[in-house]
């Protein structure tokens, strides 16, 4: 039997968004299915995303065939400001990993910024950290940021 040692890593990013905080918050919560990138849809083409912004609520991907994935559970909400989320990565996707993700919107000249911090613990190496960083940049920079630029 092979055993692995759990590791902990901290990742922090700030992604500029070309929108006021209120508009970015609305997009983050209510329009998530519109900007969530196709490459990040695990349940298959045509799956839908929703976010229930209450403690215990889910960031959920659901497909019409009944397949569902709870990406994150909401731990705390500061309306219009920040979301605290807890997620798990299964061994099939490189885990086990526990992610404690904070998404915070901050006023910036000409718009706002999404300050993201992700504390990960579990089966983690530098490749996982880099892949996670690249993924967050694509999802929130290209996905959310691109959606806001179109609005």
PAZAPA-4460 file (N, C-alpha, C; in steps of 0.05 Angstrom, whole numbers, plus 32768, in hexadecimal, padded with zeros to 4 digits):
% residues 151
    n_x    n_y    n_z   ca_x   ca_y   ca_z    c_x    c_y    c_z   seq   type   mol
   8011   7FE8   8000   8000   8000   8000   8012   8019   8000     1      X     A
   800C   802B   7FEE   801B   8044   7FEC   800D   805A   7FFD     2      X     A
   801D   8069   800B   8011   807F   801A   801E   8099   8011     3      X     A
   800E   80AE   8012   8018   80C9   800B   8017   80DA   8023     4      X     A
   8027   80EF   8023   8027   8103   8038   8016   811A   802F     5      X     A
   8004   8123   8041   7FF4   813A   803A   8005   8153   803C     6      X     A
   8000   8166   802A   800D   817F   8029   7FF9   8196   802A     7      X     A
   8002   81AD   8031   7FF1   81C5   8030   7FFE   81DA   801F     8      X     A
   7FEE   81E7   800F   7FF8   81FD   7FFE   7FE4   8214   7FFF     9      X     A
   7FEF   822C   7FFC   7FDE   8244   7FFC   7FE3   8252   7FE1    10      X     A
   7FCD   8259   7FD4   7FCE   8267   7FBA   7FBE   8281   7FBD    11      X     A
   7FC9   8297   7FB4   7FBB   82B0   7FB4   7FBE   82BE   7F99    12      X     A
   7FA8   82C8   7F8F   7FA8   82D6   7F75   7F96   82EE   7F77    13      X     A
   7F9B   8301   7F66   7F88   8318   7F63   7F83   831B   7F45    14      X     A
   7F69   8319   7F3E   7F62   8319   7F22   7F52   8333   7F1D    15      X     A
   7F5C   8345   7F0C   7F4D   835E   7F06   7F34   8358   7EF6    16      X     A
   7F1F   8366   7EFD   7F05   8363   7EEE   7EFC   837F   7EE6    17      X     A
   7EF3   8381   7ECD   7EEA   839B   7EC2   7ECC   839F   7EC8    18      X     A
   7EC5   83A1   7EE2   7EA9   83A5   7EEA   7EA9   83AF   7F07    19      X     A
   7E94   83BD   7F0E   7E92   83C4   7F2A   7E8C   83AC   7F3B    20      X     A
   7E92   83AE   7F55   7E8E   8397   7F67   7E72   838B   7F66    21      X     A
   7E5E   839C   7F66   7E42   8392   7F66   7E3D   8381   7F4D    22      X     A
   7E46   8389   7F36   7E42   837A   7F1D   7E52   8360   7F1E    23      X     A
   7E6A   8361   7F28   7E7B   8349   7F2A   7E6F   8335   7F3D    24      X     A
   7E64   833F   7F54   7E57   832D   7F67   7E3F   831F   7F5B    25      X     A
   7E2E   832E   7F4D   7E17   8323   7F40   7E1F   830D   7F2C    26      X     A
   7E34   8313   7F1C   7E3D   82FF   7F09   7E48   82E6   7F17    27      X     A
   7E57   82EA   7F2C   7E63   82D4   7F3B   7E4D   82C2   7F46    28      X     A
   7E38   82CD   7F51   7E23   82BE   7F5E   7E0D   82B5   7F4B    29      X     A
   7E01   82C8   7F3C   7DE9   82C3   7F2D   7DEE   82BA   7F10    30      X     A
   7E05   82C1   7F05   7E0A   82BB   7EE9   7E20   82A7   7EE4    31      X     A
   7E26   8297   7EF9   7E3D   8285   7EF9   7E3C   8271   7EE1    32      X     A
   7E24   8268   7EDA   7E22   8255   7EC3   7E2A   8262   7EA9    33      X     A
   7E26   827C   7EA7   7E2C   828B   7E8E   7E4A   828D   7E89    34      X     A
   7E5A   828F   7E9E   7E77   8294   7E9A   7E89   827C   7EA1    35      X     A
   7E7D   8267   7EAC   7E8D   824F   7EB4   7E97   8242   7E9A    36      X     A
   7EB0   823F   7E97   7EBC   8235   7E7E   7EB6   8218   7E78    37      X     A
   7EB4   8212   7E5F   7EAD   81F7   7E56   7EC2   81E2   7E60    38      X     A
   7EDB   81EA   7E60   7EF0   81D7   7E69   7EEE   81D0   7E87    39      X     A
   7EDE   81DF   7E96   7EDB   81DA   7EB2   7EC0   81CD   7EB9    40      X     A
   7EB3   81C3   7EA5   7E99   81B5   7EA9   7E9E   8197   7EA9    41      X     A
   7E9F   818C   7EC1   7EA6   8170   7EC5   7E8F   815D   7EBF    42      X     A
   7E77   8165   7EC3   7E60   8154   7EBF   7E57   8150   7EA2    43      X     A
   7E64   815E   7E90   7E5F   815B   7E74   7E54   8173   7E66    44      X     A
   7E55   8173   7E4C   7E4A   8189   7E3C   7E2D   818E   7E43    45      X     A
   7E26   81A7   7E46   7E0B   81AE   7E4D   7E05   81AE   7E6B    46      X     A
   7E19   81A9   7E7B   7E14   81AA   7E98   7E0F   81C8   7EA0    47      X     A
   7E02   81CB   7EB7   7DFB   81E6   7EC0   7E07   81EB   7EDC    48      X     A
   7E0F   8204   7EE1   7E1B   820B   7EFB   7E08   821D   7F0A    49      X     A
   7E07   8219   7F24   7DF8   822B   7F36   7E08   822E   7F50    50      X     A
   7E03   8245   7F5D   7E10   824A   7F77   7DFB   8255   7F8A    51      X     A
   7DF8   8246   7FA0   7DE5   824E   7FB5   7DF6   825C   7FCA    52      X     A
   7DF5   8277   7FCB   7E07   8287   7FDC   7DFE   8289   7FF9    53      X     A
   7DFA   8272   8005   7DF3   8271   8022   7E05   825C   802F    54      X     A
   7E0C   825F   8048   7E1C   824A   8055   7E0E   822E   8051    55      X     A
   7E1D   821B   8048   7E12   8201   8042   7E09   81FE   8025    56      X     A
   7E07   8215   8017   7DFF   8214   7FFB   7E15   8209   7FEA    57      X     A
   7E0E   8201   7FD2   7E22   81F4   7FC0   7E28   8204   7FA7    58      X     A
   7E41   8201   7F9F   7E49   8208   7F83   7E46   81ED   7F75    59      X     A
   7E30   81EB   7F65   7E27   81D2   7F5A   7E28   81D2   7F3C    60      X     A
   7E32   81BC   7F31   7E30   81B7   7F14   7E1D   819F   7F11    61      X     A
   7E09   81A3   7EFF   7DF5   818E   7EFB   7DF0   818A   7EDD    62      X     A
   7DEE   8171   7ED5   7DE8   816A   7EB9   7DCC   815F   7EB8    63      X     A
   7DBF   8162   7EA1   7DA3   8159   7E9E   7DA0   813B   7EA1    64      X     A
   7DB6   812C   7E9E   7DB5   810F   7EA2   7DB5   8106   7EBF    65      X     A
   7DB6   811A   7ED1   7DB6   8115   7EEE   7DD2   8115   7EFB    66      X     A
   7DE7   8116   7EEB   7E02   8119   7EF6   7E05   8134   7F04    67      X     A
   7E10   8134   7F1C   7E14   814D   7F2B   7E2F   814C   7F3A    68      X     A
   7E3B   8164   7F3D   7E54   8166   7F4C   7E52   817F   7F5D    69      X     A
   7E56   817B   7F77   7E57   8192   7F8A   7E74   819B   7F8A    70      X     A
   7E7A   81B0   7F7D   7E96   81BA   7F7B   7E9F   81C5   7F96    71      X     A
   7E8E   81D6   7FA2   7E95   81E2   7FBC   7E7C   81E5   7FCD    72      X     A
   7E7F   81E6   7FE7   7E6A   81ED   7FFA   7E70   8208   8005    73      X     A
   7E5C   8219   8007   7E60   8234   8012   7E63   8233   8030    74      X     A
   7E78   823F   803A   7E7D   8240   8057   7E73   825B   8062    75      X     A
   7E78   8271   8054   7E71   828B   805D   7E6C   829D   8045    76      X     A
   7E5A   82B0   8049   7E54   82C4   8034   7E55   82DF   8041    77      X     A
   7E63   82F2   8034   7E61   830E   803B   7E55   831B   8022    78      X     A
   7E3B   831F   8021   7E2D   8328   8008   7E3B   833F   7FFB    79      X     A
   7E3F   833C   7FE1   7E4C   8351   7FD1   7E6A   8353   7FD6    80      X     A
   7E75   8343   7FE7   7E92   8345   7FEE   7EA1   832B   7FEB    81      X     A
   7E99   8316   7FF8   7EAA   82FE   7FF9   7E9A   82E4   7FFD    82      X     A
   7EA5   82CF   7FF2   7E9B   82B4   7FF5   7EB2   82A3   8000    83      X     A
   7EAB   8292   8014   7EBE   827F   801E   7EB3   8263   8017    84      X     A
   7EC3   8253   800A   7EB9   8239   7FFF   7ECC   8223   8008    85      X     A
   7EC0   820B   800B   7ED0   81F3   8012   7ECA   81DE   7FFD    86      X     A
   7EDF   81D3   7FF0   7EDC   81BF   7FDB   7EEE   81A7   7FDF    87      X     A
   7EE7   8192   7FD2   7EF6   8179   7FD4   7EFC   816F   7FB7    88      X     A
   7F15   8166   7FB3   7F1C   8159   7F9A   7F1F   813B   7F9F    89      X     A
   7F11   812B   7F90   7F12   810E   7F93   7F2C   8103   7F87    90      X     A
   7F34   80EB   7F90   7F4C   80DE   7F85   7F4B   80DB   7F66    91      X     A
   7F33   80D8   7F5B   7F31   80D6   7F3D   7F3C   80EE   7F2F    92      X     A
   7F3B   8105   7F3D   7F44   811E   7F31   7F5E   8129   7F3E    93      X     A
   7F6E   8117   7F4A   7F87   811E   7F55   7F88   8122   7F73    94      X     A
   7F72   8120   7F80   7F70   8123   7F9D   7F7A   810A   7FAC    95      X     A
   7F74   810A   7FC5   7F61   811B   7FD3   7F6E   8136   7FD9    96      X     A
   7F5E   814B   7FD5   7F66   8166   7FDC   7F4E   8175   7FE7    97      X     A
   7F53   8184   7FFD   7F3F   8195   8008   7F48   81B2   8001    98      X     A
   7F35   81C1   7FF7   7F3A   81DD   7FEF   7F28   81EF   7FFF    99      X     A
   7F35   8203   800B   7F26   8218   8019   7F2B   8232   8009   100      X     A
   7F16   8239   7FFA   7F18   824E   7FE6   7F0A   8267   7FEF   101      X     A
   7F17   827E   7FED   7F0A   8298   7FF4   7F0B   82A8   7FDA   102      X     A
   7EF3   82B3   7FD3   7EF0   82C5   7FBC   7EE6   82DF   7FC7   103      X     A
   7EF7   82F4   7FC4   7EF0   830F   7FCF   7EF2   8324   7FB9   104      X     A
   7EDD   8334   7FB6   7EDE   834A   7FA3   7EE7   8363   7FB1   105      X     A
   7EFA   8371   7FA3   7F06   838A   7FAE   7F03   83A0   7F99   106      X     A
   7EFB   83B7   7FA3   7EFA   83CF   7F91   7F15   83D5   7F86   107      X     A
   7F16   83DB   7F6D   7F2F   83E4   7F5F   7F27   83FA   7F4C   108      X     A
   7F3A   840B   7F45   7F35   8420   7F32   7F2E   8413   7F17   109      X     A
   7F18   841B   7F0B   7F0F   8410   7EF2   7F00   83F6   7EF4   110      X     A
   7EFA   83ED   7F0C   7EEB   83D4   7F10   7EF0   83C8   7F2B   111      X     A
   7EF6   83AF   7F2C   7EFC   83A2   7F45   7F10   838B   7F40   112      X     A
   7F16   837D   7F55   7F28   8366   7F52   7F1D   834F   7F63   113      X     A
   7F21   8337   7F59   7F19   831F   7F68   7F33   8316   7F76   114      X     A
   7F33   8318   7F91   7F49   830E   7FA0   7F42   82F1   7FA8   115      X     A
   7F52   82DE   7F9F   7F4D   82C2   7FA3   7F63   82B7   7FB4   116      X     A
   7F5C   82A8   7FC9   7F6F   8299   7FD8   7F65   827D   7FDB   117      X     A
   7F77   826A   7FD8   7F70   824D   7FD9   7F84   823F   7FEA   118      X     A
   7F7B   8235   8000   7F8C   8224   8011   7F85   8207   800C   119      X     A
   7F98   81F8   8002   7F94   81DD   7FFA   7FA4   81CA   800C   120      X     A
   7F97   81B5   8014   7FA5   81A0   8023   7F9E   8185   8018   121      X     A
   7FB2   8173   8018   7FAE   8158   800D   7FC5   8150   7FFC   122      X     A
   7FBE   8142   7FE6   7FD3   8138   7FD3   7FD9   814F   7FC0   123      X     A
   7FED   815F   7FC8   7FF3   8177   7FB9   8011   8179   7FB4   124      X     A
   8018   817F   7F9B   8034   8185   7F95   8034   819F   7F85   125      X     A
   804A   81A7   7F7B   804C   81C1   7F6D   803D   81C0   7F52   126      X     A
   803B   81A8   7F46   802B   81A5   7F2D   800E   81AB   7F33   127      X     A
   8003   81A1   7F49   7FE7   81A6   7F50   7FE3   81C3   7F56   128      X     A
   7FF5   81D0   7F64   7FF3   81EC   7F6B   7FF3   81FD   7F51   129      X     A
   8005   81F7   7F3F   8006   8206   7F26   7FED   8201   7F15   130      X     A
   7FE4   81E9   7F14   7FCC   81E3   7F05   7FB3   81F1   7F11   131      X     A
   7FB2   81F2   7F2B   7F9C   8200   7F39   7F9E   821E   7F33   132      X     A
   7FB5   822A   7F34   7FB9   8246   7F2F   7FB1   824C   7F12   133      X     A
   7FBA   823C   7EFF   7FB3   8240   7EE3   7F94   823E   7EDF   134      X     A
   7F89   822A   7EEC   7F6C   8226   7EEA   7F5C   823E   7EF5   135      X     A
   7F64   8248   7F0D   7F55   825F   7F18   7F58   8278   7F06   136      X     A
   7F70   827C   7EFB   7F74   8293   7EE9   7F62   8290   7ED0   137      X     A
   7F60   8279   7EC5   7F4F   8275   7EAE   7F32   8278   7EB5   138      X     A
   7F29   826B   7ECA   7F0D   826C   7ED1   7F03   8288   7ED9   139      X     A
   7F12   8295   7EEA   7F09   82AF   7EF4   7F13   82C6   7EE2   140      X     A
   7F2A   82C3   7ED6   7F34   82D8   7EC4   7F26   82D7   7EA9   141      X     A
   7F28   82C0   7E9B   7F1C   82BE   7E81   7EFE   82BA   7E83   142      X     A
   7EF5   82A9   7E95   7ED8   82A3   7E98   7EC9   82BB   7EA3   143      X     A
   7ECC   82C0   7EBD   7EBE   82D6   7ECA   7EC6   82F1   7EBE   144      X     A
   7EE0   82F5   7EBB   7EE9   830F   7EB0   7EDF   8314   7E94   145      X     A
   7EE0   82FF   7E83   7ED7   8302   7E68   7EB9   8307   7E67   146      X     A
   7EAA   82FA   7E78   7E8D   82FE   7E79   7E87   831B   7E81   147      X     A
   7E95   8326   7E95   7E90   8341   7E9E   7E98   8356   7E88   148      X     A
   7EAD   8350   7E79   7EB4   8362   7E63   7E9F   8363   7E4D   149      X     A
   7E91   834E   7E49   7E7C   834D   7E35   7E63   835C   7E3E   150      X     A
   7E5E   835D   7E58   7E46   8369   7E63   7E44   8386   7E5E   151      X     A
***
